[in-house]
Amino acid sequence: MISFKKIIMHRLKMPLKYPFANSSTTITEKDIIITELHDQDGIIGYGESVAFDSPWYTEETTDTVQYMMEHHLWPLIKKQQINHPTELKLHNIRRNHMAKTAIEGAVWDLYAKRTQQPLYQAIGGTTNQIPVGAAIGFQSTDEQLIEKIAQALEQGYQRIKLKIKPENDLHTLETVRNHFPTTPLMVDANSAYTINDIDHLKKMDPYHLMMIEQPLASDDFIDHAKLQHEINTPICLDESIHTLADVQTAISLNSCKIISIKLAKVGGFTNAIKIHDYCQEHNIPVWCGGMLEAGIGRAQSLALATLPNFTLPADPGASNRYWHQDIITPEVEVQNGYVTLPKRPGIGYDLNLPTTDQKVLT
C-alpha cells in the first residue's frame, strides 16, 4: 500500500536554445513546475507540468497548475492509499489535465521505483527504443528552414514536422519538397484554417504528407470530418483530444485518420493508456506529440511512446535540441533516429535541478 507524505513543487524558467514559433505564438523560454512526491518509505517520484505561461494552447497555465496542485489536487491525494497508480482518484476535479499529469506522473514514477521496474515496463511498454522525428518552427528565411531540416536529418531524425499557416504554406511545402523529395514530412497547423479553406488545403495532397495536424478549431469534430472526406492527406487531431470521449467522437465521425496523444493533455498515463488501447482496437495509429518538455516530461512522454500502437515517430527528441542544459542526467540523446530509455527503475534518469523556487506541501 502506498501513501503520500509530502510533495515539493519546484518552479523554474528554462530559456530555449532557439525561439520556437508556430501559427499563434513564439516561445523563448518555458515556465516549468517539477513535482517531487514522497511516499511513506521515503521513495521519491517525479512529475512535470508542461503547461505554458499563457493559455494559447489550452486553458491551463503554469499559474493555474500550481494553484490546482496546492489547493485541490494535493489535499485530495494525500488522503488516499493505493496499491497501483490506476487506483488514484482524481475524477472529482474536472479538466485541469496538465495539473493532474504533474502529480499522476510522479505517482507512476514512484510506483515503478517501488516495484523495481522501468516506467515504460510498468505502463505496459514493449521496448525501450523509440523512433523520433524533429519538429521545426517557423524560420525567417527559406534558407534557414532548409538548413534546419538538413541538420535534423543528419542527426538521424526519422521524419520532419513543419509548422504552417495560410500565408506561406504552399510555398513552404514546394520549397521543402524540392530539396527533400522523399523525406517523411508532416505539417502542424495549430488550428490556423477554417472549413472555408477546403479548396486551399486540397492543394497539399500532391506533397504526399504523412498528415496535417489540427488544421481546424480545437473543438470542431464535424468540420474536421467534412475536411477529411474532401482531402487525401490524413488529418491528425491534437488540440481536440483531451479525453477518451473525444477520441470516440472523432473516430465515430471519421474526423481523422491519426491521433496525437500528449500525456499531459489527457491527464496522465492511466487516461493515455485507455486512449491508446481504444485507438488500437479501431485501427487508428497514434503518435506522441511534444510540448517543449524538460527532462522529466520528456522521459515520461517517451515512456508512453513505447506502447505498441505508437507506430509513428515521436516528437520529444534529444534534450540538446531545445535546452542549453536539461534538468536530468544523463540527458536524452538520439542515436540513429532512436531514443533508448534507461532500464533503471522509474523514469531512469537522475534529477539535476538548478536553484528553484520551492513550495513544500504536507
N, C-alpha and C positions, 0 to 999 in steps of 0.2 A: 504494500500500500504506500502510495506517495502522498505526502502532504507538503505544503509550500510555506516556508518560514519568512522569507523576505524577497523583495525584488529591488534591484538598483537600476535606475534609469540614467544612462549616460547620454548626454546630448552634446553634439559637436557639429561643426561645419567643415566640410571637406571640399576644397576647391578642385574642380575638374582640370585635367591637363589641357583640355581644349574645350571651348564652348560647344554645347550640343544644341542644335536648332531644329525645330520641327515646324509644322504649319501654324502653330499658335503661340510659341514662346521660344526663348533662348535661355539655356541654363548654364551658369558658370560655376555654381557651387551647389552642394547638396547639404541640406539641414537634416541630420540623422539622429535617431534615438536608438541606442543599443540597450536591450533588456538583459539583465543578469539575474537569473532566477535561482534561488537557493532552496533545496529541499531539507527535510528533517535530518538527513545524514551529511549535510554539507556539500552534496554534489551540486554542480552548477550547470545550468543550461542557458544558452544564449539565443536571443532573437533580435530582429531588426525591424524598425519602421522604415518603409521605403517611400512614405508619403513625401510630397513636395511642400515647399513653404507657402505656396498659394494654390488655390483649388482649380487649376486649369485642367487637370487630368481627371480627378474625381473630386467629390465634395470634401474629402478629408485633407487636412494639412498636418504638418508636424505639431502645431499647437493643439489641434483637436485630438490628435493621437495621445499626446501627453496628458491632456485633461481627462480623456476617457479611461486611460490606464490608471491614473491616480484616483479618480473619483468613482469609477464604476467597475472596471474590469478587475483590478486588484482586490477591492473589497468583496467581489463575487468569488474569485478563485481561491482566496486564502482560507475560505471556509470549507473547501472541497477536499476530499481524499479520493484518489483514483488508483486503479491498477494499470490503466492504459490510457494514452492521450485521447483516444476516441470517446472516453467517458467524460471528458471535460465539458461542462455545461456553460455555454455562453449564449444560448439561443434567447435568453430573456432580454438581451441587448440587441436592438435592431441595427442592421448595417454595420458601419464602423469596422469594415473588414480589415483595413490596414492596422488599426489598433489591435484587433483580435489576433492578427497574424504575428504581431510583435511579441505577444505573450504565448500564443499557441506554438509558435516555432521554438521558443525556449523550452516549453514543456516536452516537445518531441526530442529535442537535443538532450535534455536531461534524462528522459526515458531511455534513449539509445545508449547513453553512458551508463546508466544503471544496469542495463541488460547486456552491456559489453558487446555492442554491435554497431557497425557504421550506420549512420542515419539512413542512407539510401537502402540498406537492407531492412531496417526497421519499418520503413513505409512500403516495402514490397518491391523495391527496385531489383532489376535483374543483371545489372552491370555497373561498374564504376567508371566506364568510359562514355563520354557524351560528345557527339559531334556538335560543333558550334559554327555559327555564322557571324558576320560582322554587320552591325547597324551603323550607317553613316548619315549624319545630319546634313542640313543644307550647307553648301560651301559658297564662298564668294565668287569663284570663277569655275568654269568647266575644267580648266587645267588642274585646279586644286582637287576637284572631285575625282578626276581620273587618277591623280597621284594617290589619293586616299584609298581608292579601290585597289590599285596595284599593290600598295603596301599591305593591305589586308590579305590579298591573295598570296602574296609572297610569304606571309606569316602562316599560311595554311588554312585560313578560314574557308569553310565549305560552301558558303553562299553569301550573297551581298543583299542587304536591305537598304533601300533608299527612302528618304522622306520626300514626299511630293506635295504639291499644291497646284491649283489650276493654272496659275500664271505661267509656269515653265515646265510642266510635267512631260509633255511630249518631246520638247526639245531635249530635256534631260535624258529621257529614255533613248532617243535617237543617238545622242552623243555617247552614252554608255554602251549601247549595243554595237556601235561602230568600232569601239575599242575592245569590247569583251563580248563577242557574238555568242559564245556558248556558256558563259558563266551563269550558274544558277542565280536568278535575280528575282527579288520581290520588292514591293513598294508599300509604304505605310502612309496613309492619307490623314490619319488623326481627325476624321470627320470633316475634311475640307470641302466636300462636294455635297450636292443635293440630288434628288431624283431627276431634276431638270437637266442634269449633266449626263444622262444616259448616252446620247449620241457621242459626246466627247469621250466618255470612258470606254466606249466600244473601240475607239482608236488605239487603245492599249493592247488589244488582243494580238496583233501581229508581233509584239515584242516577246511573246512566249514567257510570260511571267509565271513564277511559282504561285503567286497570289497577289491580290490587292487587299491590304489590311485596313479595315474600318473606313471605307470610303464615305459613308453617310453618318447621320447623327447617332449618338451613343444609345439612344432609347428607341431607335426605329428598326423594328424587325420586318415590318411589312414592306417598306420601300427597299430594304436590302433584298428581300425575296423577289421583288419586281426587277431589280437590277440584275440579280444573279440569273434570272430567266433570260435576260437580254444579252449578257456578255459571256464569252467563253472562259475568261480568266477567273479562276476560283476566288471567291470572296472569303476572307478570313475575318471573323469577328473577334474583337479585342475589348474595347471600352464597353461594349454591350454585355459582356459576360461577367456577372457578379455571383450568380447562384446556379444551382442545378436546374431550377425552374427556367432561368434564362436560356440555358442550353437546350432544354426540352422544347421551349418555344421556337428557338432558332432552327432546330432540326425538323420539327413538325411543319414549319412554314417553308422549309428549303431556303432559308435566308443566307446560307453559307455552305461551303464545302469543307472548310477547315476552321478550327477553333484554336485561339491562343489562350493558354491557361497561365495566368500570372498568379503566383502563390498568394501574394498579399492582397490582390484584388478580389479573391474569392473567399478570404477569411481563414486561410491556413491549409495545412496538409489534409485534414480529415475531409473538408469540402472538396479540395482539389482532387483527391483520390476518387471520390464519388463521381465527379465530373469526368475524369479520365475514363473510369470504367463505363460510364454511360455512353460516351463517345465511341469507345472501343466496340461496345455492343451494337452500335448503329453505323459502324464503318466510317466514322468521321475522324480523320487523323488530327492529332493535336501537336502543338509545339510550345516551347517555353519562351515567352517574351521577357524582355528585360525592363528594369525600372531604374537604371543607373544605380544599382545596388553597391553598397560597400561589401566588405568581405563576408560578413555573416549572412546577409541576404543573398549574396551571390552563391555561396556554398549551399544554402538551403534550396534555392531555385534550381541549381544544378542537380541536387539530390532528387528533387521532384522529377526532373527530366530523365531519370533512369527507369521510370515506369515504361512498360513495353509499347504503349500506343503513342509515345513521343517519338514519332518516326521522322521528324524534320529537324534540321539543326537548330539548336537553342541560341538565344540572343546573348545571355551572360557569358562573356569570354574572359580573356586574360585581365587580371587586375590592372596591369600597366597600360592598357589601352585607355583607361579612364582616370587613374589616380597616380599622383606623384609617389605616394606610399599608401598602401592599403592598411587596414587595421587588423589583418590576420597574418600569421606566419605558418608555413610558407605562403606566399601569395598564389592566387590562382594563375596557372600557366596553361598555354595552349601549345601542343606539340602535334604536328602533322594533322591539324584540324580537329583535335580532340582535347577535352579536359579530362584528366584522370583524377578521380576523387581519392583521397587517402582512405585506407582501410582501418583507420583507428576508430575507436568508439565515438559516437556523436558525429558532429559535422566534420571532425578530423583535422581541424585547424586550431591553432592557439590564438587567443585574442591579444592584440598588441596595440592597446588604445593610447593615444596621446592624452594630455591633461584635458578633462572634460568637466562640464557642469554635471553634478550628480544629485540625484534625489533618492533617498532610501525610504522604502515603504515596508512597514512590518505589520 
